[in-house]
Amino acid sequence: MTTQTDERLYFPAPDVVLHDNGVRHESYRRDDTVVRVAFIPPGVAAVDESRTEAQVGMVVRGELTVTVDGVTKVMQPEHDVYVVPPHVGLSAVNSSSEETVLLEITRSKPGEKYPAPSGYFLEPLESRKFVKMDVTFFLADWIELMVADIPGGGQMPYHKHSHEQIGICLEGRYDMTVEETSHELRFGGTYFCASQEGHSAENPHAAMARSLNIFIPPRYHRVPKQEKEQESP
């Protein structure tokens, strides 16, 4: 039976903050992990002093110039990802004439290590078909990101695995189920799925839906061979 407590755990409501510079944050949290959707107006610069958490970010609309430890990159939508370890500073500016939307994941979990990739930025590792979806992967040592297009009528069958999984709706809408709790996700809506929590996804609508799925540790490219678990293909 679905309970209100279950829904808040798997599909938390966002904390919304509007800052003096016009930036709006919608933050979703479960335990040691926060997903933050940032709406950044044109011309706004932000200097983010080094945090105690690891930071991973992807631009999904517009563009953003990001500097990490002296390395600067103009991030394009769904093409560039930054991976910043704890205690490393990051700054960003939206120098475009349009609003930028940034998705950021912050995490600090006892016992975990968060090494940075060379140069702090990732580009797509590969794109391919997976369970009738078009997917694109980004890979770092401790985290894997998968952008997935879910066609109308498409679904990911119910399954479970040892990896944590977090997902954010990027476009359209789709139904997500974690354990026995189901929720329709729209843009920015986030789910959290802990290790061995069963989950599935379905797009019952005609229009395509798009999602960002995060696996900690990486699942599809660095799964130990000895691992035995109930998983989808």
SEBA-62654 format. One record per residue: x, y, z of N, C-alpha, C, CB in turn; residue in one letter; residue number from 1. Coordinates in pm, whole numbers, plus 50000, padded with zeros to 5 digits. Last residue first. Glycine has a CB too. Layout:
% residues N
   n.c1   n.c2   n.c3  ca.c1  ca.c2  ca.c3   c.c1   c.c2   c.c3  cb.c1  cb.c2  cb.c3  aa    i
      X      Y      Z      X      Y      Z      X      Y      Z      X      Y      Z   a  NUM
...
% end
This chain:
% residues 233
   n.c1   n.c2   n.c3  ca.c1  ca.c2  ca.c3   c.c1   c.c2   c.c3  cb.c1  cb.c2  cb.c3  aa    i
  51783  49382  48147  51891  49364  48050  51984  49484  48046  51833  49338  47911   p  233
  51744  49417  48508  51693  49419  48372  51808  49400  48276  51618  49550  48342   s  232
  51833  49192  48775  51846  49316  48700  51775  49303  48567  51994  49351  48680   e  231
  51915  49061  49074  51803  49063  48980  51805  49195  48907  51667  49042  49052   q  230
  52260  48962  49097  52144  49035  49142  52036  49028  49035  52180  49183  49175   e  229
  52586  48928  49159  52470  48847  49128  52349  48916  49186  52485  48702  49183   k  228
  52909  49013  49053  52785  49061  49110  52668  48974  49064  52761  49209  49072   e  227
  53144  48952  48936  53095  48857  49035  52961  48897  49092  53194  48842  49146   q  226
  53204  49166  48773  53156  49043  48711  53096  48947  48812  53270  48976  48637   k  225
  53095  49494  48857  53182  49379  48887  53123  49249  48833  53205  49368  49038   p  224
  53034  49728  48608  52967  49637  48701  53061  49521  48730  52830  49587  48644   v  223
  53073  49968  48452  53173  49915  48546  53105  49829  48652  53251  50030  48613   r  222
  52867  50042  48288  53000  50032  48229  53105  49976  48324  53044  50166  48181   h  221
  52629  50050  48430  52629  49990  48297  52768  49971  48237  52547  50073  48205   y  220
  52678  50170  48691  52616  50039  48672  52647  49976  48537  52466  50051  48688   r  219
  52880  50351  48923  52838  50323  48786  52784  50182  48770  52953  50345  48690   p  218
  52734  50334  49262  52841  50360  49166  52794  50331  49025  52965  50274  49199   p  217
  52495  50533  49122  52609  50542  49215  52621  50407  49286  52591  50661  49319   i  216
  52347  50677  48845  52378  50552  48912  52505  50571  48996  52395  50437  48810   f  215
  52078  50866  48724  52210  50870  48786  52230  50741  48864  52225  50995  48879   i  214
  51908  50985  48443  51917  50880  48544  52061  50870  48592  51867  50744  48488   n  213
  51691  51212  48309  51831  51194  48346  51834  51094  48461  51900  51331  48386   l  212
  51450  51176  48042  51491  51171  48182  51642  51164  48195  51426  51051  48253   s  211
  51162  51252  47853  51309  51250  47860  51349  51255  48007  51372  51370  47780   r  210
  50897  51132  47643  50946  51187  47769  51098  51170  47773  50877  51116  47893   a  209
  50694  51194  47355  50815  51141  47416  50840  51208  47551  50936  51162  47322   m  208
  50337  51157  47352  50458  51238  47337  50576  51173  47409  50434  51380  47391   a  207
  50137  50982  47437  50184  50975  47298  50316  51048  47279  50080  51033  47205   a  206
  50184  50814  47757  50138  50924  47672  50195  50909  47530  50178  51060  47732   h  205
  50291  50646  47943  50163  50607  47884  50109  50710  47784  50061  50585  47992   p  204
  50590  50539  48011  50537  50659  47948  50406  50622  47879  50639  50722  47847   n  203
  50725  50405  48307  50637  50387  48191  50592  50523  48142  50515  50297  48227   e  202
  50953  50222  48514  50909  50348  48454  50823  50318  48333  51030  50435  48414   a  201
  51036  50080  48838  51002  50069  48696  50957  50206  48647  50891  49962  48672   s  200
  51202  49908  49111  51151  50027  49043  51124  49997  48896  51251  50143  49057   h  199
  51304  49801  49440  51250  49774  49308  51190  49898  49245  51147  49664  49315   g  198
  51601  49856  49604  51460  49899  49599  51410  49881  49456  51444  50049  49647   e  197
  51872  49797  49600  51776  49687  49610  51631  49730  49627  51815  49598  49724   q  196
  51966  50118  49709  52008  49984  49670  51900  49881  49701  52138  49946  49741   s  195
  51704  50364  49651  51819  50309  49720  51853  50170  49668  51794  50304  49871   a  194
  51602  50613  49452  51586  50469  49466  51713  50412  49528  51556  50403  49327   c  193
  51420  50905  49409  51537  50845  49471  51509  50698  49495  51575  50916  49604   f  192
  51310  51137  49157  51290  51019  49240  51424  50971  49295  51220  50906  49160   y  191
  51179  51458  49073  51293  51373  49105  51250  51252  49186  51401  51451  49180   t  190
  51086  51704  48836  51046  51605  48934  51153  51499  48950  50913  51540  48894   g  189
  51173  51852  48617  51234  51878  48747  51198  51776  48853  51195  52012  48795   g  188
  50871  51804  48447  51004  51866  48445  51053  51899  48586  51002  51993  48360   f  187
  50705  51525  48612  50713  51629  48510  50844  51701  48528  50593  51728  48520   r  186
  50598  51202  48702  50704  51301  48703  50690  51396  48585  50842  51233  48700   l  185
  50362  51047  48901  50388  51103  48768  50492  51213  48781  50256  51159  48703   e  184
  50429  50760  49096  50417  50906  49092  50442  50950  48948  50518  50974  49190   h  183
  50384  50487  49326  50391  50540  49190  50365  50690  49192  50290  50469  49098   s  182
  50514  50243  49537  50472  50383  49529  50492  50436  49388  50550  50469  49630   t  181
  50623  50005  49599  50481  50005  49562  50425  50146  49548  50400  49929  49667   e  180
  50933  50065  49462  50863  49972  49550  50715  49972  49510  50883  50010  49702   e  179
  50854  50323  49255  50960  50274  49342  50893  50193  49452  51047  50392  49402   v  178
  50763  50421  48933  50725  50341  49050  50851  50299  49125  50642  50218  49008   t  177
  50664  50690  48729  50774  50619  48794  50721  50545  48915  50888  50716  48834   m  176
  50541  50798  48426  50506  50740  48555  50624  50659  48607  50380  50652  48544   d  175
  50617  51115  48269  50612  50969  48272  50583  50923  48413  50745  50908  48220   y  174
  50634  51390  48043  50593  51332  48171  50589  51181  48159  50454  51387  48216   r  173
  50852  51635  47900  50733  51554  47897  50693  51509  48036  50753  51434  47809   g  172
  51187  51633  48030  51091  51675  47927  50971  51583  47932  51156  51675  47785   e  171
  51331  51549  48247  51382  51661  48169  51280  51717  48070  51505  51619  48095   l  170
  51310  51421  48570  51240  51438  48443  51290  51564  48374  51086  51446  48465   c  169
  51565  51238  48722  51502  51369  48709  51434  51376  48573  51606  51484  48727   i  168
  51666  50984  48956  51621  51027  48825  51549  51160  48830  51531  50924  48765   g  167
  51900  50759  49091  51829  50885  49108  51787  50931  48970  51917  50994  49182   i  166
  51998  50465  49250  51954  50528  49127  51871  50651  49160  51873  50429  49040   q  165
  52259  50257  49378  52160  50363  49400  52123  50423  49265  52213  50472  49497   e  164
  52298  49913  49291  52337  50052  49275  52224  50146  49318  52376  50080  49130   h  163
  52195  49660  49296  52268  49705  49415  52304  49853  49409  52393  49623  49433   s  162
  51854  49647  49170  51998  49624  49161  52067  49687  49282  52055  49683  49030   h  161
  51546  49549  49009  51621  49605  49122  51768  49570  49104  51566  49551  49258   k  160
  51251  49615  48810  51376  49546  48839  51438  49608  48963  51474  49554  48717   h  159
  50996  49642  48568  51030  49641  48711  51156  49559  48734  50912  49585  48796   y  158
  51096  49779  48247  51031  49681  48334  51079  49690  48478  51057  49541  48281   p  157
  51032  50083  48116  51143  50009  48173  51082  49910  48271  51248  50104  48243   m  156
  50850  50163  47815  50859  50134  47958  50992  50067  47991  50743  50046  48002   q  155
  50648  50356  47583  50769  50286  47626  50772  50263  47776  50892  50365  47584   g  154
  50436  50510  47506  50412  50369  47523  50532  50290  47572  50365  50311  47397   g  153
  50655  50732  47348  50518  50707  47389  50490  50558  47394  50421  50775  47294   g  152
  50997  50674  47460  50893  50700  47359  50754  50676  47416  50915  50610  47236   p  151
  51223  50835  47644  51123  50730  47664  51010  50755  47565  51070  50729  47812   i  150
  51560  50889  47631  51435  50926  47566  51337  50809  47581  51457  50962  47415   d  149
  51793  50953  47888  51711  50855  47816  51588  50919  47757  51670  50741  47909   a  148
  52115  50986  48004  52002  51061  47951  51923  50966  47862  52048  51190  47872   v  147
  52288  50881  48275  52227  50830  48152  52108  50918  48117  52184  50680  48168   m  146
  52591  50882  48455  52469  50953  48418  52419  50898  48286  52493  51106  48410   l  145
  52766  50752  48730  52732  50736  48589  52599  50807  48564  52724  50585  48548   e  144
  53040  50778  48958  52902  50811  48920  52885  50794  48769  52867  50956  48962   i  143
  53306  50736  49008  53211  50702  49114  53064  50724  49077  53242  50781  49237   w  142
  53452  50797  48775  53489  50682  48858  53379  50639  48953  53614  50714  48937   d  141
  53208  50877  48520  53321  50909  48605  53347  50789  48696  53295  51039  48690   a  140
  53036  50908  48215  53095  50818  48313  53212  50882  48386  53139  50691  48247   l  139
  52731  50926  48042  52847  51001  48090  52904  50921  48207  52809  51149  48132   f  138
  52532  50809  47766  52599  50789  47894  52713  50888  47916  52652  50647  47903   f  137
  52212  50811  47625  52348  50865  47618  52408  50859  47757  52348  51012  47562   t  136
  51960  50628  47448  52026  50667  47571  52167  50719  47541  52033  50549  47669   v  135
  51647  50562  47329  51774  50621  47291  51839  50675  47418  51756  50735  47182   d  134
  51484  50250  47403  51505  50391  47431  51638  50435  47371  51502  50418  47584   m  133
  51457  49977  47384  51381  50059  47290  51387  50209  47321  51237  50015  47290   k  132
  51660  49898  47566  51519  49869  47596  51428  49964  47515  51491  49884  47749   v  131
  51866  50117  47408  51858  50036  47529  51711  50021  47567  51941  50099  47647   f  130
  52092  50235  47164  51958  50190  47197  51963  50102  47321  51895  50113  47078   k  129
  52337  50493  47244  52292  50367  47185  52146  50341  47219  52380  50250  47233   r  128
  52636  50676  47288  52491  50680  47269  52450  50551  47200  52447  50807  47185   s  127
  52903  50743  47522  52844  50670  47409  52694  50695  47405  52873  50519  47420   e  126
  53003  50963  47670  53085  50844  47648  53036  50764  47529  53086  50756  47772   l  125
  52990  51317  47645  52923  51187  47629  53021  51074  47600  52822  51196  47517   p  124
  53233  51461  47876  53152  51468  47755  53088  51329  47735  53238  51512  47629   e  123
  53313  51615  48190  53286  51496  48109  53211  51537  47983  53203  51392  48189   l  122
  53568  51792  48373  53449  51791  48288  53439  51661  48210  53451  51911  48192   f  121
  53810  51783  48516  53685  51808  48590  53558  51798  48506  53690  51943  48651   y  120
  54057  51706  48422  54001  51830  48372  53867  51866  48429  53990  51824  48226   g  119
  53983  51374  48482  54085  51464  48430  54019  51589  48373  54171  51394  48323   s  118
  53738  51350  48746  53794  51310  48617  53900  51411  48574  53684  51298  48509   p  117
  53795  51321  49100  53757  51402  48983  53812  51340  48856  53807  51547  48998   a  116
  53659  51098  49350  53768  51149  49267  53716  51226  49146  53857  51035  49220   p  115
  53522  51060  49620  53468  51127  49502  53582  51184  49416  53371  51239  49544   y  114
  53435  50795  49842  53538  50884  49786  53486  50936  49653  53675  50810  49768   k  113
  53251  50714  50142  53264  50725  49996  53377  50819  49959  53132  50775  49934   e  112
  53239  50731  50419  53305  50616  50359  53321  50621  50210  53232  50496  50393   g  111
  52937  50915  50434  53052  50858  50504  53106  50734  50435  53014  50823  50647   p  110
  52865  51124  50166  52823  51004  50238  52945  50943  50306  52755  50902  50142   k  109
  52750  51380  50006  52856  51357  50103  52811  51243  50193  52888  51487  50186   s  108
  52657  51551  49711  52655  51427  49790  52775  51423  49884  52656  51303  49697   r  107
  52453  51711  49471  52555  51721  49573  52542  51601  49666  52544  51856  49653   t  106
  52382  51777  49140  52371  51676  49245  52484  51700  49343  52377  51530  49185   i  105
  52203  52004  48938  52322  51975  49016  52289  51870  49123  52377  52104  49081   e  104
  52106  52141  48635  52079  52035  48732  52208  52004  48805  52022  51908  48663   l  103
  52019  52460  48521  52127  52371  48560  52074  52267  48658  52244  52450  48623   l  102
  51912  52666  48271  51865  52573  48374  51976  52470  48396  51730  52504  48331   v  101
  51928  53010  48190  51993  52880  48190  51932  52795  48301  52146  52894  48209   t  100
  51765  53254  47989  51775  53183  48115  51844  53048  48095  51635  53163  48177   e   99
  51968  53440  47754  51854  53357  47790  51875  53294  47927  51831  53248  47684   e   98
  52196  53559  47670  52079  53646  47682  51953  53571  47723  52055  53718  47552   s   97
  52489  53450  47857  52399  53451  47742  52283  53547  47768  52345  53309  47713   s   96
  52645  53411  48073  52676  53527  47991  52588  53536  47868  52821  53523  47950   s   95
  52620  53304  48369  52535  53293  48251  52555  53419  48170  52383  53273  48289   n   94
  52893  53164  48541  52825  53285  48494  52741  53250  48372  52928  53397  48461   v   93
  53051  53019  48829  52973  53007  48705  52912  53142  48670  52863  52899  48717   a   92
  53297  52827  49011  53226  52952  48983  53158  52941  48848  53321  53074  48986   s   91
  53416  52623  49272  53351  52629  49142  53285  52766  49129  53245  52514  49125   l   90
  53678  52462  49465  53587  52571  49434  53535  52567  49291  53654  52701  49457   g   89
  53686  52172  49655  53735  52235  49532  53633  52339  49489  53760  52129  49418   v   88
  53578  52028  49864  53684  52125  49895  53752  52182  49771  53787  52060  49983   h   87
  53492  51727  49685  53480  51816  49800  53602  51907  49812  53462  51736  49928   p   86
  53519  51741  49320  53534  51677  49451  53506  51777  49564  53675  51619  49466   p   85
  53300  51766  49053  53388  51844  49140  53398  51776  49276  53336  51989  49155   v   84
  53226  51739  48732  53237  51651  48849  53343  51712  48940  53273  51501  48808   v   83
  53006  51862  48481  53121  51881  48569  53110  51787  48688  53130  52028  48617   y   82
  52927  51780  48148  52898  51754  48290  53022  51788  48371  52855  51604  48313   v   81
  52780  51855  47835  52892  51869  47927  52845  51848  48071  52959  52007  47912   d   80
  52542  51810  47703  52666  51769  47638  52784  51771  47733  52695  51859  47522   h   79
  52305  51921  47789  52314  51776  47783  52440  51726  47711  52193  51721  47714   e   78
  52386  52235  47656  52282  52148  47711  52305  52000  47682  52148  52189  47655   p   77
  52730  52323  47730  52616  52318  47640  52514  52217  47692  52661  52282  47496   q   76
  52951  52532  47903  52873  52408  47904  52750  52422  47817  52832  52372  48048   m   75
  53259  52636  47855  53123  52682  47825  53038  52558  47807  53119  52774  47696   v   74
  53503  52603  48109  53433  52542  47996  53298  52609  47980  53416  52388  48015   k   73
  53819  52622  48271  53695  52687  48231  53636  52618  48108  53718  52836  48202   t   72
  54009  52561  48553  53968  52504  48425  53831  52559  48389  53966  52346  48430   v   71
  54050  52662  48810  54124  52721  48699  54092  52666  48562  54267  52705  48723   g   70
  53863  52510  48961  54006  52502  48990  54091  52551  48872  54045  52358  49026   d   69
  53631  52550  48722  53662  52462  48835  53814  52457  48850  53601  52317  48814   v   68
  53390  52753  48580  53533  52739  48609  53550  52656  48735  53601  52878  48626   t   67
  53152  52777  48322  53186  52723  48454  53338  52711  48465  53118  52585  48477   v   66
  52897  52928  48161  53043  52924  48166  53085  52890  48307  53104  53059  48120   t   65
  52618  52782  48013  52676  52833  48136  52827  52820  48127  52621  52757  48261   l   64
  52308  52795  47826  52450  52763  47841  52504  52831  47965  52529  52806  47716   e   63
  51987  52634  47780  52078  52749  47774  52223  52705  47780  52048  52845  47888   g   62
  51919  52350  47978  51869  52455  47889  51965  52572  47895  51724  52500  47930   r   61
  52077  52182  48122  51973  52120  48040  51903  52222  47950  51871  52052  48129   v   60
  52400  52120  48242  52309  52220  48189  52205  52149  48102  52386  52330  48107   v   59
  52489  51938  48526  52463  51931  48382  52367  52044  48346  52403  51792  48341   m   58
  52721  51849  48789  52623  51937  48727  52612  51918  48577  52658  52078  48756   g   57
  52810  51746  49108  52801  51703  48969  52692  51788  48904  52770  51548  48956   v   56
  53018  51761  49393  52919  51829  49309  52927  51774  49167  52941  51982  49310   q   55
  53067  51655  49733  53098  51644  49591  52985  51708  49512  53118  51495  49549   a   54
  53076  51882  50016  53013  51778  49935  53077  51771  49797  52861  51803  49923   e   53
  53196  52098  50124  53237  51970  50180  53176  51854  50104  53199  51962  50328   t   52
  53292  52337  49871  53197  52272  49960  53259  52146  50019  53067  52238  49885   r   51
  53438  52651  49792  53451  52506  49799  53357  52448  49904  53596  52466  49829   s   50
  53201  52898  49682  53319  52857  49757  53321  52705  49768  53322  52923  49897   e   49
  53090  53002  49393  53056  52897  49489  53184  52856  49559  52986  52775  49420   d   48
  52974  53278  49253  53099  53222  49302  53063  53127  49414  53200  53334  49349   v   47
  52787  53356  48973  52785  53297  49107  52921  53241  49139  52676  53186  49118   a   46
  52621  53599  48774  52742  53525  48807  52731  53473  48950  52869  53613  48790   a   45
  52385  53667  48524  52410  53640  48665  52536  53555  48681  52288  53569  48730   v   44
  52314  53702  48258  52406  53795  48319  52443  53767  48463  52351  53928  48311   g   43
  51983  53565  48277  52096  53615  48197  52181  53711  48278  52046  53684  48070   p   42
  51911  53354  48569  51880  53458  48471  52003  53501  48392  51820  53579  48541   p   41
  51877  53017  48624  51976  53125  48635  51947  53231  48529  52121  53069  48618   i   40
  51750  52781  48820  51705  52865  48709  51785  52996  48720  51547  52891  48712   f   39
  51845  52464  48920  51874  52607  48932  51832  52678  48805  52025  52630  48960   a   38
  51763  52194  49108  51736  52254  48977  51751  52404  48994  51592  52216  48923   v   37
  51940  51953  49284  51898  52093  49281  51880  52138  49137  52001  52183  49352   r   36
  51938  51682  49495  51926  51722  49354  51871  51864  49353  51833  51624  49272   v   35
  52143  51551  49746  52050  51657  49709  52055  51677  49558  52084  51790  49784   v   34
  52208  51297  49983  52212  51340  49843  52105  51445  49817  52194  51221  49749   t   33
  52183  51170  50224  52306  51247  50202  52315  51306  50061  52427  51160  50227   d   32
  51839  51166  50234  51957  51132  50313  52074  51225  50278  51997  50985  50289   d   31
  51723  51327  49963  51706  51202  50036  51839  51170  50104  51660  51083  49942   r   30
  51576  51625  49832  51676  51558  49917  51627  51420  49962  51709  51644  50041   r   29
  51567  51884  49599  51507  51758  49640  51612  51678  49717  51453  51677  49516   y   28
  51511  52226  49534  51600  52123  49586  51521  52004  49638  51687  52181  49697   s   27
  51522  52482  49318  51428  52381  49364  51511  52260  49405  51320  52344  49253   e   26
  51610  52823  49309  51653  52685  49332  51534  52600  49377  51766  52679  49437   h   25
  51660  53102  49108  51562  53021  49182  51612  52878  49189  51422  53027  49115   r   24
  51816  53414  49098  51831  53269  49080  51728  53197  49167  51975  53222  49116   v   23
  51801  53681  49163  51703  53628  49070  51713  53480  49044  51715  53698  48942   g   22
  51960  53770  49364  52009  53792  49227  51916  53733  49122  52147  53731  49212   n   21
  51832  53683  49597  51826  53825  49562  51871  53853  49419  51911  53905  49659   d   20
  51660  53369  49530  51769  53450  49581  51758  53594  49531  51902  53390  49540   h   19
  51416  53156  49634  51442  53261  49535  51544  53357  49594  51311  53337  49495   l   18
  51374  52814  49683  51435  52935  49735  51458  53031  49619  51569  52904  49809   v   17
  51192  52530  49776  51211  52634  49674  51264  52761  49740  51078  52663  49599   v   16
  51218  52191  49809  51233  52316  49883  51268  52423  49781  51342  52304  49997   d   15
  50994  51956  49653  51110  52044  49652  51102  52154  49756  51126  52105  49516   p   14
  50904  51635  49789  50864  51766  49739  50984  51860  49745  50744  51823  49821   a   13
  51042  51315  49693  51030  51428  49786  50981  51554  49716  51163  51456  49853   p   12
  50983  51024  49637  50950  51138  49551  50933  51263  49639  50819  51110  49468   f   11
  51060  50849  49842  51102  50821  49704  51085  50940  49611  51025  50705  49650   y   10
  50960  50986  50072  51092  50925  50070  51143  50909  49928  51090  50790  50140   l    9
  50704  51068  50014  50803  51171  50048  50944  51115  50042  50775  51227  50189   r    8
  50588  50815  49973  50597  50911  49862  50699  51019  49891  50460  50973  49834   e    7
  50603  50699  50228  50675  50640  50116  50693  50741  50004  50600  50517  50065   d    6
  50427  50872  50369  50568  50866  50406  50652  50808  50293  50586  50783  50533   t    5
  50184  50814  50253  50240  50947  50233  50388  50949  50266  50165  51050  50319   q    4
  50190  50487  50097  50166  50577  50209  50228  50712  50179  50221  50519  50340   t    3
  50053  50221  49917  50126  50347  49912  50090  50433  50032  50097  50422  49781   t    2
  50085  49880  50000  50000  50000  50000  50088  50125  50000  49904  50001  50123   m    1
% end
